[in-house]
Amino acid sequence: MSSLKSLFFFTLSLGSVAAEVYHNAIVDRYFSSYIGAEDILSAHRGLEYLQDSIYLPEHPRRGFWIGTERFCELFFIWNPIGETAATTQHEVFGHGYRLRSLNRDRAEVAKYKIDVPFPYGPGGGSTSFRYNRKKVTAYQDLAVTAAGVESTAILANRLKLQWLQRGDIDARESNLYINAEHDLTNYIWITDSHDVNGHGDIAEYVHDLNKTYPHGHLTVSSLKRQAFVNLLDPFTYLFYLRLVEICG
C-alpha cells in the first residue's frame, strides 16, 4: 500500500514540475488554502499537459471501445489522482493551514495521513496535532475543525472560475471537482447523527459550537437536511454531461 501511495504523490510531484510550463506555482507564509488550491490545480494541469504532449489524437474518436478506454482512464488513473489532490487540500492546506497560523506554543501539526485512494484503497486522510488547551480559544478550535471542508470549497471555487475563464471543462478534472465541491456534503451525510462526543470534523464542530453557545440547537440531523441544497450546484451536472459526451 505504501508503494501505491508513493506513486500517487510522485505523480502529483511530476505534475508540479510540468506546471512550470503551464502555470507558475506560488507560496505564502503559512501555505494557506488559496495557495494550496492554486498549486494543486497547477500540478493537475501539469499532468494534463504532459499527457497531451505525449498522446493527443488529431481528430475526435467515437465508438464503444474508445468510450470504454476513456472511462477506464478516468476511473483508474485520473479519479485516484483527483481524490488524492482533494484530500491533500483538505488535510495539509485546510486543517494544517489553520494550525500553522497559530503559534507553536498553542498548536502544532504532528503528522498527516493520506490513505491510498479508491479503487486501490479506502481513500480519505487525517491530521494529527498537539494542542495547548490553556492557550487555544474556542473560536480557534472551531476554525481548525472547519478548515478542512473550507479549503476544499475554495479549491472547487477556484476550479469553477478557471473553467469560466477557459470556456471549457476537462473531464480529467471530474473527480477532483466532485471531491472538492461535495466534500462538505459527503462529510455531513456520513456523520452519525447520534454521535454527541464529536468524532469527525462535522460532529466535532456541532459539539463544540453547542458547547460554546449553551443555547445552541444545531444538530447533525438538521445539517443533513440542509445539505441537500448543495446538490443544486449546476457544475456538478455539467460534469456528468461532459463525462457522457467524452465516454459516449
C-alpha positions as CSV (number, residue, x, y, z in Angstrom):
1,M,0.0,0.0,0.0
2,S,2.9,2.4,0.8
3,S,4.3,1.9,-2.7
4,L,0.9,2.9,-4.2
5,K,0.7,5.9,-2.0
6,S,4.3,6.9,-3.1
7,L,3.3,6.5,-6.7
8,F,0.3,8.9,-6.4
9,F,2.4,11.6,-4.7
10,F,5.2,11.1,-7.2
11,T,2.6,11.6,-9.9
12,L,1.4,14.9,-8.3
13,S,5.1,16.0,-7.9
14,L,5.7,15.3,-11.6
15,G,2.7,17.4,-12.4
16,S,4.1,20.2,-10.2
17,V,7.3,20.2,-12.4
18,A,5.3,20.2,-15.6
19,A,3.1,23.0,-14.1
20,E,6.0,25.4,-14.6
21,V,5.3,25.1,-18.3
22,Y,1.6,25.7,-17.8
23,H,1.1,27.7,-14.6
24,N,3.5,29.1,-12.0
25,A,3.4,27.6,-8.5
26,I,3.1,30.1,-5.7
27,V,3.6,30.1,-1.9
28,D,2.8,32.2,1.1
29,R,3.9,32.2,4.8
30,Y,1.5,29.6,6.1
31,F,0.7,27.7,2.9
32,S,-2.9,28.8,3.0
33,S,-5.9,27.2,1.4
34,Y,-5.8,29.6,-1.5
35,I,-2.2,28.9,-2.2
36,G,-2.8,25.2,-1.9
37,A,-5.7,25.3,-4.3
38,E,-3.6,27.2,-6.9
39,D,-0.7,24.8,-6.6
40,I,-2.8,21.7,-6.7
41,L,-4.6,22.9,-9.8
42,S,-1.2,23.8,-11.3
43,A,0.1,20.3,-10.6
44,H,-3.1,18.7,-12.1
45,R,-2.9,20.9,-15.2
46,G,0.8,20.0,-15.5
47,L,-0.2,16.3,-15.7
48,E,-2.8,17.1,-18.3
49,Y,-0.2,19.0,-20.3
50,L,2.2,16.0,-20.1
51,Q,-0.5,13.6,-21.3
52,D,-1.5,15.9,-24.1
53,S,2.1,16.4,-25.2
54,I,2.7,12.6,-25.3
55,Y,-0.6,11.5,-26.8
56,L,-3.3,13.7,-28.2
57,P,-5.3,12.4,-31.2
58,E,-5.6,14.8,-34.1
59,H,-9.3,14.1,-34.6
60,P,-12.1,13.1,-32.1
61,R,-12.7,9.4,-32.0
62,R,-16.0,7.7,-31.2
63,G,-17.1,4.1,-30.6
64,F,-17.9,1.7,-27.8
65,W,-14.2,0.6,-27.2
66,I,-13.0,4.2,-27.4
67,G,-15.6,5.2,-24.8
68,T,-14.6,2.2,-22.6
69,E,-10.9,3.2,-22.9
70,R,-11.7,6.7,-21.8
71,F,-13.8,5.5,-18.9
72,C,-11.1,3.2,-17.7
73,E,-8.5,6.1,-18.0
74,L,-10.7,8.3,-15.9
75,F,-11.7,5.7,-13.3
76,F,-8.3,4.0,-12.8
77,I,-5.9,7.0,-13.3
78,W,-7.4,10.4,-13.1
79,N,-10.0,9.7,-10.4
80,P,-7.4,8.5,-7.8
81,I,-5.2,11.4,-8.7
82,G,-8.1,13.8,-8.1
83,E,-9.1,12.2,-4.8
84,T,-5.5,12.3,-3.6
85,A,-5.3,16.0,-4.5
86,A,-8.6,16.9,-2.8
87,T,-7.6,15.0,0.3
88,T,-4.3,16.8,0.4
89,Q,-6.1,20.1,0.1
90,H,-8.4,19.1,3.0
91,E,-5.7,18.0,5.4
92,V,-2.5,19.9,4.5
93,F,-3.9,23.2,3.3
94,G,-7.1,23.1,5.4
95,H,-6.5,21.8,8.9
96,G,-2.7,22.2,8.5
97,Y,-3.0,25.8,7.4
98,R,-5.2,26.8,10.4
99,L,-2.8,25.0,12.8
100,R,0.3,26.7,11.1
101,S,-1.3,30.1,11.6
102,L,-1.3,29.6,15.3
103,N,1.8,30.0,17.4
104,R,3.6,26.7,18.1
105,D,3.1,27.2,21.8
106,R,-0.6,26.9,21.1
107,A,-0.9,24.2,18.5
108,E,1.3,22.2,16.1
109,V,0.8,19.6,13.4
110,A,2.2,16.2,14.4
111,K,1.6,14.3,11.2
112,Y,-0.6,13.9,8.1
113,K,-2.1,10.6,6.9
114,I,-3.3,10.4,3.3
115,D,-4.7,6.9,2.5
116,V,-4.4,5.2,-0.9
117,P,-7.4,6.4,-2.9
118,F,-10.3,4.4,-4.3
119,P,-10.3,1.9,-6.1
120,Y,-6.8,1.0,-4.8
121,G,-7.5,1.7,-1.2
122,P,-10.1,3.2,1.3
123,G,-9.2,6.8,0.5
124,G,-9.5,9.7,2.9
125,G,-7.0,11.1,5.4
126,S,-6.4,12.6,8.8
127,T,-4.4,15.3,10.5
128,S,-2.8,14.6,13.9
129,F,-1.9,17.6,16.0
130,R,-0.9,18.8,19.5
131,Y,-2.9,21.4,21.4
132,N,-2.2,23.6,24.4
133,R,-5.8,23.8,25.6
134,K,-5.0,26.6,28.0
135,K,-3.9,28.9,25.1
136,V,-6.2,27.9,22.3
137,T,-9.6,29.7,22.3
138,A,-12.9,28.1,21.4
139,Y,-13.1,30.1,18.2
140,Q,-9.6,28.9,17.1
141,D,-10.6,25.4,17.9
142,L,-13.7,25.7,15.7
143,A,-11.6,27.3,12.9
144,V,-9.3,24.4,12.9
145,T,-12.2,21.9,12.8
146,A,-13.9,23.6,9.9
147,A,-10.8,24.3,8.0
148,G,-10.8,21.0,6.0
149,V,-14.1,21.5,4.3
150,E,-13.5,25.2,4.0
151,S,-10.3,24.6,2.0
152,T,-11.9,22.1,-0.4
153,A,-14.7,24.6,-1.0
154,I,-12.0,27.1,-2.0
155,L,-10.4,24.5,-4.3
156,A,-13.8,23.9,-6.0
157,N,-14.5,27.6,-6.4
158,R,-11.0,28.3,-8.0
159,L,-11.7,25.4,-10.4
160,K,-15.0,26.8,-11.4
161,L,-13.6,30.3,-12.0
162,Q,-10.8,28.8,-14.2
163,W,-13.3,26.9,-16.3
164,L,-15.3,30.0,-16.9
165,Q,-12.1,31.8,-18.0
166,R,-11.2,29.0,-20.3
167,G,-14.7,28.3,-21.5
168,D,-14.2,24.6,-21.3
169,I,-14.5,21.7,-18.7
170,D,-11.8,19.0,-18.8
171,A,-13.2,15.6,-17.9
172,R,-9.9,14.6,-16.3
173,E,-10.7,17.1,-13.5
174,S,-14.1,15.5,-12.8
175,N,-13.2,13.6,-9.6
176,L,-11.1,16.4,-8.3
177,Y,-14.0,18.8,-8.6
178,I,-16.6,16.3,-7.2
179,N,-14.4,15.5,-4.2
180,A,-13.8,19.2,-3.5
181,E,-17.3,20.6,-4.2
182,H,-19.1,17.9,-2.3
183,D,-16.6,17.3,0.5
184,L,-18.8,19.1,3.0
185,T,-21.9,17.4,1.7
186,N,-20.4,13.9,1.9
187,Y,-18.9,14.5,5.3
188,I,-22.2,15.6,6.7
189,W,-24.1,12.7,5.3
190,I,-21.6,10.1,6.6
191,T,-21.6,11.6,10.1
192,D,-23.5,9.6,12.7
193,S,-26.5,11.8,13.8
194,H,-26.3,10.2,17.3
195,D,-22.6,10.9,17.8
196,V,-22.6,13.5,20.6
197,N,-18.9,13.2,21.5
198,G,-17.6,14.9,18.4
199,H,-15.9,12.2,16.4
200,G,-15.1,13.6,13.0
201,D,-15.0,17.1,11.7
202,I,-18.7,17.7,11.4
203,A,-19.7,16.0,14.7
204,E,-16.9,17.8,16.5
205,Y,-17.9,21.2,15.0
206,V,-21.5,20.7,16.1
207,H,-20.5,19.5,19.5
208,D,-18.0,22.4,20.1
209,L,-20.4,25.0,18.7
210,N,-23.2,24.0,21.0
211,K,-20.8,24.0,24.0
212,T,-19.6,27.5,23.1
213,Y,-23.2,28.7,22.8
214,P,-25.2,27.0,25.6
215,H,-28.5,27.8,24.0
216,G,-27.4,26.5,20.6
217,H,-29.6,23.9,19.0
218,L,-27.6,22.9,15.9
219,T,-27.7,19.1,15.1
220,V,-26.2,16.8,12.6
221,S,-29.7,15.8,11.5
222,S,-30.6,19.4,10.7
223,L,-27.3,19.7,8.7
224,K,-28.1,16.6,6.7
225,R,-31.4,18.1,5.6
226,Q,-29.8,21.4,4.7
227,A,-27.0,19.7,2.8
228,F,-29.4,18.8,0.0
229,V,-29.2,22.4,-1.2
230,N,-25.6,21.6,-2.3
231,L,-27.0,19.3,-5.0
232,L,-28.2,22.4,-6.8
233,D,-24.7,23.1,-8.0
234,P,-25.0,23.3,-11.8
235,F,-21.4,22.5,-12.5
236,T,-21.9,19.0,-11.0
237,Y,-24.5,18.2,-13.7
238,L,-22.4,19.9,-16.4
239,F,-19.6,17.5,-15.4
240,Y,-21.8,14.4,-15.8
241,L,-23.0,15.6,-19.2
242,R,-19.4,16.2,-20.1
243,L,-18.4,12.7,-19.0
244,V,-21.3,11.2,-21.0
245,E,-20.0,13.1,-24.0
246,I,-16.4,12.0,-23.6
247,C,-17.2,8.3,-22.9
248,G,-20.2,8.0,-25.2
